[in-house]
């Protein structure tokens, strides 16, 4: 009796072709939020200040 041998063939097109940026791949997500927070603190003196007042609705950064 002969045994059936099954093999999986994976072509080159099945591999990921996306080139990851080596630096940003290792940074945790909170680092990006921390950078945005620090930039917001430097740019906006009062983040709760009203930017727009349209028909009684006030839009602020917070």
PDBQT receptor file of N, H, CA, C and O in Angstrom, charges set to zero:
ATOM      1  N   UNK A   1       0.825  -1.170   0.000  1.00  0.00    +0.000 N 
ATOM      2  CA  UNK A   1       0.000   0.000   0.000  1.00  0.00    +0.000 C 
ATOM      3  C   UNK A   1       0.880   1.248   0.000  1.00  0.00    +0.000 C 
ATOM      4  O   UNK A   1       1.908   1.300   0.675  1.00  0.00    +0.000 OA
ATOM      5  N   UNK A   2       0.463   2.235  -0.757  1.00  0.00    +0.000 N 
ATOM      6  H   UNK A   2      -0.373   2.192  -1.305  1.00  0.00    +0.000 HD
ATOM      7  CA  UNK A   2       1.204   3.491  -0.775  1.00  0.00    +0.000 C 
ATOM      8  C   UNK A   2       0.421   4.541   0.003  1.00  0.00    +0.000 C 
ATOM      9  O   UNK A   2      -0.808   4.592  -0.053  1.00  0.00    +0.000 OA
ATOM     10  N   UNK A   3       1.157   5.374   0.729  1.00  0.00    +0.000 N 
ATOM     11  H   UNK A   3       2.155   5.332   0.774  1.00  0.00    +0.000 HD
ATOM     12  CA  UNK A   3       0.512   6.421   1.510  1.00  0.00    +0.000 C 
ATOM     13  C   UNK A   3       0.449   7.697   0.699  1.00  0.00    +0.000 C 
ATOM     14  O   UNK A   3       1.381   8.025  -0.036  1.00  0.00    +0.000 OA
ATOM     15  N   UNK A   4      -0.640   8.406   0.835  1.00  0.00    +0.000 N 
ATOM     16  H   UNK A   4      -1.397   8.139   1.432  1.00  0.00    +0.000 HD
ATOM     17  CA  UNK A   4      -0.811   9.667   0.113  1.00  0.00    +0.000 C 
ATOM     18  C   UNK A   4      -0.079  10.769   0.881  1.00  0.00    +0.000 C 
ATOM     19  O   UNK A   4      -0.223  10.898   2.097  1.00  0.00    +0.000 OA
ATOM     20  N   UNK A   5       0.701  11.552   0.158  1.00  0.00    +0.000 N 
ATOM     21  H   UNK A   5       0.819  11.447  -0.830  1.00  0.00    +0.000 HD
ATOM     22  CA  UNK A   5       1.432  12.652   0.768  1.00  0.00    +0.000 C 
ATOM     23  C   UNK A   5       0.802  13.941   0.285  1.00  0.00    +0.000 C 
ATOM     24  O   UNK A   5       0.650  14.161  -0.917  1.00  0.00    +0.000 OA
ATOM     25  N   UNK A   6       0.438  14.791   1.231  1.00  0.00    +0.000 N 
ATOM     26  H   UNK A   6       0.561  14.612   2.207  1.00  0.00    +0.000 HD
ATOM     27  CA  UNK A   6      -0.157  16.076   0.882  1.00  0.00    +0.000 C 
ATOM     28  C   UNK A   6       0.833  17.183   1.208  1.00  0.00    +0.000 C 
ATOM     29  O   UNK A   6       1.448  17.188   2.274  1.00  0.00    +0.000 OA
ATOM     30  N   UNK A   7       0.979  18.105   0.291  1.00  0.00    +0.000 N 
ATOM     31  H   UNK A   7       0.480  18.101  -0.576  1.00  0.00    +0.000 HD
ATOM     32  CA  UNK A   7       1.902  19.218   0.504  1.00  0.00    +0.000 C 
ATOM     33  C   UNK A   7       1.173  20.522   0.212  1.00  0.00    +0.000 C 
ATOM     34  O   UNK A   7       0.340  20.609  -0.691  1.00  0.00    +0.000 OA
ATOM     35  N   UNK A   8       1.510  21.518   0.995  1.00  0.00    +0.000 N 
ATOM     36  H   UNK A   8       2.186  21.447   1.728  1.00  0.00    +0.000 HD
ATOM     37  CA  UNK A   8       0.940  22.841   0.781  1.00  0.00    +0.000 C 
ATOM     38  C   UNK A   8       1.948  23.678  -0.005  1.00  0.00    +0.000 C 
ATOM     39  O   UNK A   8       3.125  23.748   0.348  1.00  0.00    +0.000 OA
ATOM     40  N   UNK A   9       1.480  24.292  -1.044  1.00  0.00    +0.000 N 
ATOM     41  H   UNK A   9       0.523  24.236  -1.330  1.00  0.00    +0.000 HD
ATOM     42  CA  UNK A   9       2.348  25.125  -1.869  1.00  0.00    +0.000 C 
ATOM     43  C   UNK A   9       1.943  26.574  -1.651  1.00  0.00    +0.000 C 
ATOM     44  O   UNK A   9       0.783  26.946  -1.831  1.00  0.00    +0.000 OA
ATOM     45  N   UNK A  10       2.922  27.385  -1.261  1.00  0.00    +0.000 N 
ATOM     46  H   UNK A  10       3.864  27.083  -1.115  1.00  0.00    +0.000 HD
ATOM     47  CA  UNK A  10       2.675  28.799  -1.025  1.00  0.00    +0.000 C 
ATOM     48  C   UNK A  10       3.497  29.584  -2.027  1.00  0.00    +0.000 C 
ATOM     49  O   UNK A  10       4.724  29.491  -2.062  1.00  0.00    +0.000 OA
ATOM     50  N   UNK A  11       2.804  30.350  -2.834  1.00  0.00    +0.000 N 
ATOM     51  H   UNK A  11       1.808  30.426  -2.807  1.00  0.00    +0.000 HD
ATOM     52  CA  UNK A  11       3.500  31.158  -3.831  1.00  0.00    +0.000 C 
ATOM     53  C   UNK A  11       4.056  32.435  -3.227  1.00  0.00    +0.000 C 
ATOM     54  O   UNK A  11       3.766  32.769  -2.078  1.00  0.00    +0.000 OA
ATOM     55  N   UNK A  12       4.831  33.124  -3.982  1.00  0.00    +0.000 N 
ATOM     56  H   UNK A  12       5.067  32.853  -4.916  1.00  0.00    +0.000 HD
ATOM     57  CA  UNK A  12       5.425  34.367  -3.508  1.00  0.00    +0.000 C 
ATOM     58  C   UNK A  12       4.384  35.476  -3.360  1.00  0.00    +0.000 C 
ATOM     59  O   UNK A  12       4.615  36.417  -2.601  1.00  0.00    +0.000 OA
ATOM     60  N   UNK A  13       3.276  35.400  -4.039  1.00  0.00    +0.000 N 
ATOM     61  H   UNK A  13       3.089  34.635  -4.655  1.00  0.00    +0.000 HD
ATOM     62  CA  UNK A  13       2.254  36.440  -3.959  1.00  0.00    +0.000 C 
ATOM     63  C   UNK A  13       1.488  36.394  -2.637  1.00  0.00    +0.000 C 
ATOM     64  O   UNK A  13       0.779  37.344  -2.305  1.00  0.00    +0.000 OA
ATOM     65  N   UNK A  14       1.618  35.323  -1.893  1.00  0.00    +0.000 N 
ATOM     66  H   UNK A  14       2.194  34.551  -2.162  1.00  0.00    +0.000 HD
ATOM     67  CA  UNK A  14       0.922  35.209  -0.619  1.00  0.00    +0.000 C 
ATOM     68  C   UNK A  14       1.659  35.914   0.510  1.00  0.00    +0.000 C 
ATOM     69  O   UNK A  14       1.093  36.105   1.586  1.00  0.00    +0.000 OA
ATOM     70  N   UNK A  15       2.875  36.294   0.291  1.00  0.00    +0.000 N 
ATOM     71  H   UNK A  15       3.335  36.138  -0.584  1.00  0.00    +0.000 HD
ATOM     72  CA  UNK A  15       3.643  36.976   1.321  1.00  0.00    +0.000 C 
ATOM     73  C   UNK A  15       3.232  38.436   1.404  1.00  0.00    +0.000 C 
ATOM     74  O   UNK A  15       2.705  39.009   0.451  1.00  0.00    +0.000 OA
ATOM     75  N   UNK A  16       3.482  39.017   2.552  1.00  0.00    +0.000 N 
ATOM     76  H   UNK A  16       3.909  38.552   3.327  1.00  0.00    +0.000 HD
ATOM     77  CA  UNK A  16       3.163  40.426   2.745  1.00  0.00    +0.000 C 
ATOM     78  C   UNK A  16       4.127  41.284   1.943  1.00  0.00    +0.000 C 
ATOM     79  O   UNK A  16       5.343  41.112   2.026  1.00  0.00    +0.000 OA
ATOM     80  N   UNK A  17       3.581  42.201   1.174  1.00  0.00    +0.000 N 
ATOM     81  H   UNK A  17       2.594  42.341   1.106  1.00  0.00    +0.000 HD
ATOM     82  CA  UNK A  17       4.429  43.080   0.374  1.00  0.00    +0.000 C 
ATOM     83  C   UNK A  17       4.539  44.460   0.993  1.00  0.00    +0.000 C 
ATOM     84  O   UNK A  17       5.224  45.330   0.456  1.00  0.00    +0.000 OA
ATOM     85  N   UNK A  18       3.866  44.670   2.125  1.00  0.00    +0.000 N 
ATOM     86  H   UNK A  18       3.309  43.963   2.562  1.00  0.00    +0.000 HD
ATOM     87  CA  UNK A  18       3.908  45.961   2.787  1.00  0.00    +0.000 C 
ATOM     88  C   UNK A  18       5.257  46.144   3.456  1.00  0.00    +0.000 C 
ATOM     89  O   UNK A  18       5.740  45.255   4.158  1.00  0.00    +0.000 OA
ATOM     90  N   UNK A  19       5.856  47.291   3.238  1.00  0.00    +0.000 N 
ATOM     91  H   UNK A  19       5.464  48.013   2.668  1.00  0.00    +0.000 HD
ATOM     92  CA  UNK A  19       7.143  47.581   3.867  1.00  0.00    +0.000 C 
ATOM     93  C   UNK A  19       6.885  48.412   5.108  1.00  0.00    +0.000 C 
ATOM     94  O   UNK A  19       6.513  49.582   5.013  1.00  0.00    +0.000 OA
ATOM     95  N   UNK A  20       7.082  47.815   6.268  1.00  0.00    +0.000 N 
ATOM     96  H   UNK A  20       7.385  46.865   6.346  1.00  0.00    +0.000 HD
ATOM     97  CA  UNK A  20       6.859  48.514   7.521  1.00  0.00    +0.000 C 
ATOM     98  C   UNK A  20       7.997  49.484   7.780  1.00  0.00    +0.000 C 
ATOM     99  O   UNK A  20       9.160  49.213   7.482  1.00  0.00    +0.000 OA
ATOM    100  N   UNK A  21       7.623  50.620   8.344  1.00  0.00    +0.000 N 
ATOM    101  H   UNK A  21       6.678  50.840   8.585  1.00  0.00    +0.000 HD
ATOM    102  CA  UNK A  21       8.640  51.555   8.767  1.00  0.00    +0.000 C 
ATOM    103  C   UNK A  21       9.280  50.987  10.030  1.00  0.00    +0.000 C 
ATOM    104  O   UNK A  21       8.584  50.746  11.016  1.00  0.00    +0.000 OA
ATOM    105  N   UNK A  22      10.549  50.777  10.014  1.00  0.00    +0.000 N 
ATOM    106  H   UNK A  22      11.115  50.972   9.213  1.00  0.00    +0.000 HD
ATOM    107  CA  UNK A  22      11.229  50.071  11.105  1.00  0.00    +0.000 C 
ATOM    108  C   UNK A  22      11.142  50.828  12.432  1.00  0.00    +0.000 C 
ATOM    109  O   UNK A  22      11.045  50.201  13.487  1.00  0.00    +0.000 OA
ATOM    110  N   UNK A  23      11.174  52.152  12.400  1.00  0.00    +0.000 N 
ATOM    111  H   UNK A  23      11.252  52.662  11.544  1.00  0.00    +0.000 HD
ATOM    112  CA  UNK A  23      11.163  52.928  13.640  1.00  0.00    +0.000 C 
ATOM    113  C   UNK A  23       9.799  52.910  14.315  1.00  0.00    +0.000 C 
ATOM    114  O   UNK A  23       9.710  52.649  15.514  1.00  0.00    +0.000 OA
ATOM    115  N   UNK A  24       8.741  53.182  13.570  1.00  0.00    +0.000 N 
ATOM    116  H   UNK A  24       8.813  53.394  12.595  1.00  0.00    +0.000 HD
ATOM    117  CA  UNK A  24       7.406  53.294  14.155  1.00  0.00    +0.000 C 
ATOM    118  C   UNK A  24       6.811  51.946  14.522  1.00  0.00    +0.000 C 
ATOM    119  O   UNK A  24       5.837  51.896  15.273  1.00  0.00    +0.000 OA
ATOM    120  N   UNK A  25       7.356  50.876  14.027  1.00  0.00    +0.000 N 
ATOM    121  H   UNK A  25       8.147  50.917  13.417  1.00  0.00    +0.000 HD
ATOM    122  CA  UNK A  25       6.811  49.556  14.311  1.00  0.00    +0.000 C 
ATOM    123  C   UNK A  25       6.985  49.192  15.787  1.00  0.00    +0.000 C 
ATOM    124  O   UNK A  25       6.168  48.458  16.343  1.00  0.00    +0.000 OA
ATOM    125  N   UNK A  26       8.048  49.704  16.426  1.00  0.00    +0.000 N 
ATOM    126  H   UNK A  26       8.711  50.300  15.975  1.00  0.00    +0.000 HD
ATOM    127  CA  UNK A  26       8.340  49.309  17.797  1.00  0.00    +0.000 C 
ATOM    128  C   UNK A  26       7.788  50.277  18.840  1.00  0.00    +0.000 C 
ATOM    129  O   UNK A  26       7.899  50.014  20.037  1.00  0.00    +0.000 OA
ATOM    130  N   UNK A  27       7.198  51.388  18.409  1.00  0.00    +0.000 N 
ATOM    131  H   UNK A  27       7.108  51.601  17.436  1.00  0.00    +0.000 HD
ATOM    132  CA  UNK A  27       6.647  52.349  19.361  1.00  0.00    +0.000 C 
ATOM    133  C   UNK A  27       5.237  51.940  19.773  1.00  0.00    +0.000 C 
ATOM    134  O   UNK A  27       4.405  51.634  18.919  1.00  0.00    +0.000 OA
ATOM    135  N   UNK A  28       4.965  51.932  21.077  1.00  0.00    +0.000 N 
ATOM    136  H   UNK A  28       5.642  52.180  21.771  1.00  0.00    +0.000 HD
ATOM    137  CA  UNK A  28       3.600  51.651  21.517  1.00  0.00    +0.000 C 
ATOM    138  C   UNK A  28       2.656  52.789  21.132  1.00  0.00    +0.000 C 
ATOM    139  O   UNK A  28       3.102  53.908  20.881  1.00  0.00    +0.000 OA
ATOM    140  N   UNK A  29       1.368  52.509  21.086  1.00  0.00    +0.000 N 
ATOM    141  H   UNK A  29       1.005  51.600  21.290  1.00  0.00    +0.000 HD
ATOM    142  CA  UNK A  29       0.383  53.499  20.668  1.00  0.00    +0.000 C 
ATOM    143  C   UNK A  29       0.302  54.701  21.578  1.00  0.00    +0.000 C 
ATOM    144  O   UNK A  29      -0.011  55.800  21.121  1.00  0.00    +0.000 OA
ATOM    145  N   UNK A  30       0.582  54.513  22.879  1.00  0.00    +0.000 N 
ATOM    146  H   UNK A  30       0.836  53.620  23.250  1.00  0.00    +0.000 HD
ATOM    147  CA  UNK A  30       0.449  55.644  23.790  1.00  0.00    +0.000 C 
ATOM    148  C   UNK A  30       1.510  56.707  23.542  1.00  0.00    +0.000 C 
ATOM    149  O   UNK A  30       1.338  57.852  23.958  1.00  0.00    +0.000 OA
ATOM    150  N   UNK A  31       2.603  56.350  22.873  1.00  0.00    +0.000 N 
ATOM    151  H   UNK A  31       2.743  55.420  22.535  1.00  0.00    +0.000 HD
ATOM    152  CA  UNK A  31       3.641  57.344  22.572  1.00  0.00    +0.000 C 
ATOM    153  C   UNK A  31       3.089  58.395  21.607  1.00  0.00    +0.000 C 
ATOM    154  O   UNK A  31       3.375  59.583  21.752  1.00  0.00    +0.000 OA
ATOM    155  N   UNK A  32       2.307  57.961  20.633  1.00  0.00    +0.000 N 
ATOM    156  H   UNK A  32       2.075  56.996  20.515  1.00  0.00    +0.000 HD
ATOM    157  CA  UNK A  32       1.698  58.906  19.696  1.00  0.00    +0.000 C 
ATOM    158  C   UNK A  32       0.714  59.825  20.412  1.00  0.00    +0.000 C 
ATOM    159  O   UNK A  32       0.667  61.023  20.132  1.00  0.00    +0.000 OA
ATOM    160  N   UNK A  33      -0.062  59.276  21.324  1.00  0.00    +0.000 N 
ATOM    161  H   UNK A  33      -0.024  58.303  21.551  1.00  0.00    +0.000 HD
ATOM    162  CA  UNK A  33      -1.009  60.089  22.089  1.00  0.00    +0.000 C 
ATOM    163  C   UNK A  33      -0.262  61.066  22.982  1.00  0.00    +0.000 C 
ATOM    164  O   UNK A  33      -0.684  62.211  23.143  1.00  0.00    +0.000 OA
ATOM    165  N   UNK A  34       0.847  60.620  23.565  1.00  0.00    +0.000 N 
ATOM    166  H   UNK A  34       1.190  59.690  23.435  1.00  0.00    +0.000 HD
ATOM    167  CA  UNK A  34       1.654  61.499  24.406  1.00  0.00    +0.000 C 
ATOM    168  C   UNK A  34       2.241  62.656  23.601  1.00  0.00    +0.000 C 
ATOM    169  O   UNK A  34       2.289  63.787  24.085  1.00  0.00    +0.000 OA
ATOM    170  N   UNK A  35       2.683  62.382  22.388  1.00  0.00    +0.000 N 
ATOM    171  H   UNK A  35       2.644  61.463  21.995  1.00  0.00    +0.000 HD
ATOM    172  CA  UNK A  35       3.217  63.435  21.513  1.00  0.00    +0.000 C 
ATOM    173  C   UNK A  35       2.122  64.440  21.168  1.00  0.00    +0.000 C 
ATOM    174  O   UNK A  35       2.364  65.647  21.178  1.00  0.00    +0.000 OA
ATOM    175  N   UNK A  36       0.920  63.951  20.862  1.00  0.00    +0.000 N 
ATOM    176  H   UNK A  36       0.723  62.971  20.854  1.00  0.00    +0.000 HD
ATOM    177  CA  UNK A  36      -0.193  64.856  20.573  1.00  0.00    +0.000 C 
ATOM    178  C   UNK A  36      -0.564  65.693  21.795  1.00  0.00    +0.000 C 
ATOM    179  O   UNK A  36      -0.892  66.873  21.666  1.00  0.00    +0.000 OA
ATOM    180  N   UNK A  37      -0.512  65.087  22.975  1.00  0.00    +0.000 N 
ATOM    181  H   UNK A  37      -0.246  64.129  23.080  1.00  0.00    +0.000 HD
ATOM    182  CA  UNK A  37      -0.831  65.821  24.200  1.00  0.00    +0.000 C 
ATOM    183  C   UNK A  37       0.184  66.933  24.451  1.00  0.00    +0.000 C 
ATOM    184  O   UNK A  37      -0.194  68.058  24.779  1.00  0.00    +0.000 OA
ATOM    185  N   UNK A  38       1.460  66.622  24.298  1.00  0.00    +0.000 N 
ATOM    186  H   UNK A  38       1.767  65.709  24.031  1.00  0.00    +0.000 HD
ATOM    187  CA  UNK A  38       2.500  67.627  24.523  1.00  0.00    +0.000 C 
ATOM    188  C   UNK A  38       2.403  68.744  23.495  1.00  0.00    +0.000 C 
ATOM    189  O   UNK A  38       2.559  69.915  23.840  1.00  0.00    +0.000 OA
ATOM    190  N   UNK A  39       2.150  68.400  22.247  1.00  0.00    +0.000 N 
ATOM    191  H   UNK A  39       2.024  67.449  21.967  1.00  0.00    +0.000 HD
ATOM    192  CA  UNK A  39       1.993  69.434  21.213  1.00  0.00    +0.000 C 
ATOM    193  C   UNK A  39       0.769  70.300  21.507  1.00  0.00    +0.000 C 
ATOM    194  O   UNK A  39       0.816  71.514  21.309  1.00  0.00    +0.000 OA
ATOM    195  N   UNK A  40      -0.313  69.703  21.972  1.00  0.00    +0.000 N 
ATOM    196  H   UNK A  40      -0.351  68.717  22.134  1.00  0.00    +0.000 HD
ATOM    197  CA  UNK A  40      -1.505  70.472  22.321  1.00  0.00    +0.000 C 
ATOM    198  C   UNK A  40      -1.266  71.414  23.478  1.00  0.00    +0.000 C 
ATOM    199  O   UNK A  40      -1.785  72.530  23.495  1.00  0.00    +0.000 OA
ATOM    200  N   UNK A  41      -0.475  70.967  24.457  1.00  0.00    +0.000 N 
ATOM    201  H   UNK A  41      -0.054  70.060  24.443  1.00  0.00    +0.000 HD
ATOM    202  CA  UNK A  41      -0.158  71.832  25.592  1.00  0.00    +0.000 C 
ATOM    203  C   UNK A  41       0.684  73.023  25.161  1.00  0.00    +0.000 C 
ATOM    204  O   UNK A  41       0.538  74.117  25.706  1.00  0.00    +0.000 OA
ATOM    205  N   UNK A  42       1.564  72.818  24.187  1.00  0.00    +0.000 N 
ATOM    206  H   UNK A  42       1.683  71.929  23.745  1.00  0.00    +0.000 HD
ATOM    207  CA  UNK A  42       2.422  73.904  23.728  1.00  0.00    +0.000 C 
ATOM    208  C   UNK A  42       1.686  74.874  22.800  1.00  0.00    +0.000 C 
ATOM    209  O   UNK A  42       1.975  76.070  22.797  1.00  0.00    +0.000 OA
ATOM    210  N   UNK A  43       0.741  74.364  22.018  1.00  0.00    +0.000 N 
ATOM    211  H   UNK A  43       0.506  73.392  22.020  1.00  0.00    +0.000 HD
ATOM    212  CA  UNK A  43       0.055  75.202  21.025  1.00  0.00    +0.000 C 
ATOM    213  C   UNK A  43      -1.113  75.953  21.646  1.00  0.00    +0.000 C 
ATOM    214  O   UNK A  43      -1.281  77.146  21.394  1.00  0.00    +0.000 OA
ATOM    215  N   UNK A  44      -1.923  75.277  22.454  1.00  0.00    +0.000 N 
ATOM    216  H   UNK A  44      -1.787  74.308  22.660  1.00  0.00    +0.000 HD
ATOM    217  CA  UNK A  44      -3.137  75.875  23.001  1.00  0.00    +0.000 C 
ATOM    218  C   UNK A  44      -2.944  76.186  24.483  1.00  0.00    +0.000 C 
ATOM    219  O   UNK A  44      -2.671  75.294  25.287  1.00  0.00    +0.000 OA
ATOM    220  N   UNK A  45      -3.090  77.462  24.831  1.00  0.00    +0.000 N 
ATOM    221  H   UNK A  45      -3.311  78.187  24.178  1.00  0.00    +0.000 HD
ATOM    222  CA  UNK A  45      -2.939  77.853  26.233  1.00  0.00    +0.000 C 
ATOM    223  C   UNK A  45      -4.125  77.344  27.055  1.00  0.00    +0.000 C 
ATOM    224  O   UNK A  45      -3.943  76.838  28.163  1.00  0.00    +0.000 OA
ATOM    225  N   UNK A  46      -5.327  77.476  26.516  1.00  0.00    +0.000 N 
ATOM    226  H   UNK A  46      -5.474  77.887  25.617  1.00  0.00    +0.000 HD
ATOM    227  CA  UNK A  46      -6.527  77.021  27.208  1.00  0.00    +0.000 C 
ATOM    228  C   UNK A  46      -7.310  76.108  26.271  1.00  0.00    +0.000 C 
ATOM    229  O   UNK A  46      -8.029  76.608  25.405  1.00  0.00    +0.000 OA
ATOM    230  N   UNK A  47      -7.197  74.785  26.414  1.00  0.00    +0.000 N 
ATOM    231  H   UNK A  47      -6.613  74.380  27.118  1.00  0.00    +0.000 HD
ATOM    232  CA  UNK A  47      -7.875  73.873  25.485  1.00  0.00    +0.000 C 
ATOM    233  C   UNK A  47      -9.395  73.905  25.611  1.00  0.00    +0.000 C 
ATOM    234  O   UNK A  47     -10.094  73.455  24.703  1.00  0.00    +0.000 OA
ATOM    235  N   UNK A  48      -9.923  74.430  26.726  1.00  0.00    +0.000 N 
ATOM    236  H   UNK A  48      -9.356  74.795  27.464  1.00  0.00    +0.000 HD
ATOM    237  CA  UNK A  48     -11.376  74.499  26.901  1.00  0.00    +0.000 C 
ATOM    238  C   UNK A  48     -11.971  75.789  26.349  1.00  0.00    +0.000 C 
ATOM    239  O   UNK A  48     -13.183  75.990  26.420  1.00  0.00    +0.000 OA
ATOM    240  N   UNK A  49     -11.141  76.651  25.809  1.00  0.00    +0.000 N 
ATOM    241  H   UNK A  49     -10.156  76.487  25.752  1.00  0.00    +0.000 HD
ATOM    242  CA  UNK A  49     -11.635  77.907  25.239  1.00  0.00    +0.000 C 
ATOM    243  C   UNK A  49     -12.489  77.601  24.001  1.00  0.00    +0.000 C 
ATOM    244  O   UNK A  49     -12.192  76.668  23.255  1.00  0.00    +0.000 OA
ATOM    245  N   UNK A  50     -13.525  78.372  23.792  1.00  0.00    +0.000 N 
ATOM    246  H   UNK A  50     -13.766  79.129  24.399  1.00  0.00    +0.000 HD
ATOM    247  CA  UNK A  50     -14.434  78.165  22.674  1.00  0.00    +0.000 C 
ATOM    248  C   UNK A  50     -13.788  78.600  21.369  1.00  0.00    +0.000 C 
ATOM    249  O   UNK A  50     -13.294  79.721  21.246  1.00  0.00    +0.000 OA
ATOM    250  N   UNK A  51     -13.800  77.688  20.391  1.00  0.00    +0.000 N 
ATOM    251  H   UNK A  51     -14.201  76.777  20.491  1.00  0.00    +0.000 HD
ATOM    252  CA  UNK A  51     -13.270  78.004  19.066  1.00  0.00    +0.000 C 
ATOM    253  C   UNK A  51     -14.346  78.604  18.174  1.00  0.00    +0.000 C 
ATOM    254  O   UNK A  51     -14.124  79.616  17.508  1.00  0.00    +0.000 OA
ATOM    255  N   UNK A  52     -15.531  77.961  18.167  1.00  0.00    +0.000 N 
ATOM    256  H   UNK A  52     -15.712  77.139  18.708  1.00  0.00    +0.000 HD
ATOM    257  CA  UNK A  52     -16.647  78.399  17.341  1.00  0.00    +0.000 C 
ATOM    258  C   UNK A  52     -17.907  78.443  18.192  1.00  0.00    +0.000 C 
ATOM    259  O   UNK A  52     -18.100  77.609  19.077  1.00  0.00    +0.000 OA
ATOM    260  N   UNK A  53     -18.750  79.409  17.923  1.00  0.00    +0.000 N 
ATOM    261  H   UNK A  53     -18.593  80.087  17.204  1.00  0.00    +0.000 HD
ATOM    262  CA  UNK A  53     -20.047  79.513  18.585  1.00  0.00    +0.000 C 
ATOM    263  C   UNK A  53     -21.096  79.655  17.485  1.00  0.00    +0.000 C 
ATOM    264  O   UNK A  53     -21.305  80.741  16.944  1.00  0.00    +0.000 OA
ATOM    265  N   UNK A  54     -21.754  78.535  17.164  1.00  0.00    +0.000 N 
ATOM    266  H   UNK A  54     -21.584  77.653  17.604  1.00  0.00    +0.000 HD
ATOM    267  CA  UNK A  54     -22.722  78.511  16.070  1.00  0.00    +0.000 C 
ATOM    268  C   UNK A  54     -24.093  78.155  16.648  1.00  0.00    +0.000 C 
ATOM    269  O   UNK A  54     -24.302  77.041  17.129  1.00  0.00    +0.000 OA
ATOM    270  N   UNK A  55     -25.017  79.103  16.597  1.00  0.00    +0.000 N 
ATOM    271  H   UNK A  55     -24.848  80.008  16.206  1.00  0.00    +0.000 HD
ATOM    272  CA  UNK A  55     -26.395  78.901  17.060  1.00  0.00    +0.000 C 
ATOM    273  C   UNK A  55     -26.455  78.362  18.493  1.00  0.00    +0.000 C 
ATOM    274  O   UNK A  55     -27.285  77.506  18.800  1.00  0.00    +0.000 OA
ATOM    275  N   UNK A  56     -25.601  78.848  19.345  1.00  0.00    +0.000 N 
ATOM    276  H   UNK A  56     -24.926  79.544  19.096  1.00  0.00    +0.000 HD
ATOM    277  CA  UNK A  56     -25.611  78.411  20.730  1.00  0.00    +0.000 C 
ATOM    278  C   UNK A  56     -24.764  77.190  21.014  1.00  0.00    +0.000 C 
ATOM    279  O   UNK A  56     -24.551  76.852  22.178  1.00  0.00    +0.000 OA
ATOM    280  N   UNK A  57     -24.270  76.512  19.979  1.00  0.00    +0.000 N 
ATOM    281  H   UNK A  57     -24.443  76.786  19.033  1.00  0.00    +0.000 HD
ATOM    282  CA  UNK A  57     -23.392  75.368  20.176  1.00  0.00    +0.000 C 
ATOM    283  C   UNK A  57     -21.950  75.853  20.186  1.00  0.00    +0.000 C 
ATOM    284  O   UNK A  57     -21.517  76.549  19.269  1.00  0.00    +0.000 OA
ATOM    285  N   UNK A  58     -21.220  75.489  21.208  1.00  0.00    +0.000 N 
ATOM    286  H   UNK A  58     -21.572  74.923  21.953  1.00  0.00    +0.000 HD
ATOM    287  CA  UNK A  58     -19.835  75.919  21.341  1.00  0.00    +0.000 C 
ATOM    288  C   UNK A  58     -18.906  74.753  21.077  1.00  0.00    +0.000 C 
ATOM    289  O   UNK A  58     -19.069  73.680  21.657  1.00  0.00    +0.000 OA
ATOM    290  N   UNK A  59     -17.946  74.955  20.218  1.00  0.00    +0.000 N 
ATOM    291  H   UNK A  59     -17.813  75.827  19.747  1.00  0.00    +0.000 HD
ATOM    292  CA  UNK A  59     -16.975  73.919  19.875  1.00  0.00    +0.000 C 
ATOM    293  C   UNK A  59     -15.629  74.291  20.479  1.00  0.00    +0.000 C 
ATOM    294  O   UNK A  59     -15.102  75.377  20.241  1.00  0.00    +0.000 OA
ATOM    295  N   UNK A  60     -15.079  73.361  21.272  1.00  0.00    +0.000 N 
ATOM    296  H   UNK A  60     -15.507  72.478  21.466  1.00  0.00    +0.000 HD
ATOM    297  CA  UNK A  60     -13.758  73.527  21.875  1.00  0.00    +0.000 C 
ATOM    298  C   UNK A  60     -12.919  72.313  21.529  1.00  0.00    +0.000 C 
ATOM    299  O   UNK A  60     -13.419  71.345  20.955  1.00  0.00    +0.000 OA
ATOM    300  N   UNK A  61     -11.646  72.365  21.879  1.00  0.00    +0.000 N 
ATOM    301  H   UNK A  61     -11.240  73.151  22.345  1.00  0.00    +0.000 HD
ATOM    302  CA  UNK A  61     -10.759  71.226  21.596  1.00  0.00    +0.000 C 
ATOM    303  C   UNK A  61     -11.003  70.076  22.536  1.00  0.00    +0.000 C 
ATOM    304  O   UNK A  61     -10.653  68.941  22.211  1.00  0.00    +0.000 OA
ATOM    305  N   UNK A  62     -11.587  70.319  23.683  1.00  0.00    +0.000 N 
ATOM    306  H   UNK A  62     -11.872  71.241  23.947  1.00  0.00    +0.000 HD
ATOM    307  CA  UNK A  62     -11.787  69.242  24.667  1.00  0.00    +0.000 C 
ATOM    308  C   UNK A  62     -13.159  68.647  24.476  1.00  0.00    +0.000 C 
ATOM    309  O   UNK A  62     -13.537  67.724  25.197  1.00  0.00    +0.000 OA
TER     310      UNK A  62
